[in-house]
Amino acid sequence: MNKSTENTNGVTGIVSEARILNPEIGNYEEHFINERFRYIVRLSNGRLEMSREIVQDYEIQPNSISKERIQRVADSFSNS
């Protein structure tokens, strides 16, 4: 995995939206791009995984992201 600073506003926005659906999700610390070109987000208490597409869509038009797409990100939460 490679650490990234791309799309930070989108990543942090998606983390905030996911936290509304799952209050156990911690605070954003940093994010990486994995070998499948997905973002892995390190949190204060675990991690999340999200597609680059949802992040880019969020940066362009935050209101266009469906609750179902945010739920899939929230469901990827792991507190390991």
C-alpha positions, 0 to 999 in steps of 0.5 A, a space after each residue: 500500500 502507498 500512502 496518499 494525499 489525493 482526494 483527502 477532502 472526499 475521504 474525510 467527508 465519506 468517513 464523516 458520513 459513515 460515522 453517522 450510520 455507525 458511531 463506532 467509526 473513529 477519526 480519520 488519521 491517514 489513507 492509502 491506496 492498495 493494490 486494487 486501487 481502493 482507499 484504505 483509511 486508517 482511523 483512530 480506532 480501526 480502518 475503512 475501505 472505500 472505492 476511489 469512485 465514491 470519493 471522487 463523486 463525493 468531492 464533485 457532488 456530495 449530495 449525489 451519494 446515496 445512503 446505500 453507498 455510504 452504508 457499504 463503506 460503514 460496513 467495511 469498518 474494522 476495529 482491529 
